[in-house]
Amino acid sequence: MGTGSEGVMASVLFLCSGAVPAPTLSEKRNCFCHGQTGQARKPHHYKNKCKLTHYQKKLINNIEQMRKLIVLSFISLDGVMQAPGGQEEDTSGGFKYGGWTAPHWDQFAHETMVTQMSSGFDLLLGRNTYDIFAAYWPLEENNKGPIAASLNNATKYVVSHSPVDSNWEKTVRLGDDVVEEIRKLKAGDGPELQVHGSGNLIQTLLKHDLVDELWLKTFPVTLGSGKKLFADGTIAAAFELIESKTSPKGIIVASYKRAGEVKTGTL
């Protein structure tokens, strides 16, 4: 069962199922007195078959207002995400191809990132990625472009087991029950949560089905070794393609949203 808005919907629909014919999603929303704009309306013919508590109705009324958690990642054709931006970014494991995205970077790629980072968001980062960002983006001379402004204005939630000693404003450490704290963030008020880099953190997010969308940039190169986006935290999960485009230098930009369980069949 998925988490986020999808998981909440599935859980509450189960409460409503009973021994009645399966209603459509629209009918079930009617049953919950939930309108497209979030305004209450009279339930239709399922009103006598659904008895929900005030809290359960509140979950449905707020279902589309939950914060999305979005992973933005640069990956190679063989799924490596390690050190895309610089030679010394992450050499762990003897990785020697740091900066492998640079030869393919162009105005198209830059504009894509500006677009994806131009709306309001908060950051959810692993400690290593946070330290890299915090050493660069807060500097005054780097605070002129739209990406720098967005990063500096965002609240930065950092997953770290040790104290975070940083002058980067709006930094909040998550260090106890990380999964539960992230679930609370998603259920709370605020803009979408963007995850950049943070390979180890992503494994935790995938394992606990906390990722709502994947915004991927796949580069035309194989690396053979290195940390992979879909590693030991990966679970069976279905996604739906919501946007795709290709750069002149062969970068495939594809965005996916979580779409329930994996379905099987025979060709």
Residue, then its C-alpha position, 0 to 999 in steps of 0.5 A: m500500500g502506498t504512502g502519502s495521499e495515495g496511502v491515506m485514500a487506500s486506507v480510508l476506502f478500506l474503512c468504507s468498503g463493507a459488503v457493498p458493491a465497489p464504488t468508483l473513486s468519484e462516488k467514494r469521494n462523494c461518500f466522504c462529502h469531499g468536493q473538488t475544491g475541498q468544500a463540503r457537499k451532500p453525499h450521494h447514494y453511498k451516504n448510508k454505507c459509510k460511517l466515518t469519524h471526523y478525523q477520517k473525513k478530515l483526512i479525505n478533505n485534506i488528501e490533495q493538500m499533503r506535501k509531495l516528496i519529490v526526488l530529483s536525480f541525475i542518473s547514467l544509463d546504468g543507473v549510477m547517481q554518484a558524483p554527477g557534478g564534480q571530480e572530487e564530489d564523492t570519490s568513495g568506493g574508488f569512484k573516478y568518474g566524478g563530473w560525468t554530467a558536465p560534457h552533456w550540460d547545456q542551456f536546455a538542461h539549465e532551463t529544466m532545472v530552473t523550471q523545476m526549482s522555480s516554485g516554492f519548495d523545501l529541501l530534504l537532504g542527507r548530511n553529505t549533500y547538505d554539507i556540499f550545498a552549505a559550502y557553496w550556495p549561501l555565499e553572497e556571490n552565488n545568490k544571484g540566480p533563481i536556483a540559488a535564491s530558491l535553495n537559500n529561501a527554502t527550509k533545509y531538513v537535514v537527516s543527520h545523527s550528529p549536530v549540524d553546525s552551519n550558518w545556512e539559514k533555515t536549517v532543521r536537523l532530523g535525527d531521531d526517528v527519521v521515517e516518522e519525522i518525514r511522514k509528519l513533514k509530509a502531513g504538515d503544512g508547507p510546500e513540496l519537499q525536494v530531495h537532491g543528491s542524498g543517495n543513502l537517504i533516498q534508499t530509506l525513502l524508497k524502502h518506506d514508500l515515501v517518494d511521491e514523484l521522481w524527476l529524473k535526468t538520464f544521461p547518455v553514458t554508462l559508468g559500470s560502478g558507483k552508487k545507484l539510485f535504485a539500490d538496496g532500498t528499492i521496493a516493487a512499485a508502479f509509476e506513471l509517466i507525467e512528462s518527458k522531453t529530450s535535450p539536444k545532447g541526449i539527456i532524457v528528462a522524465s518525471y513519474k508519479r507513484a501509481g499503486e502496486v505493480k501489475t503483472g500479466t502475460l504477453 
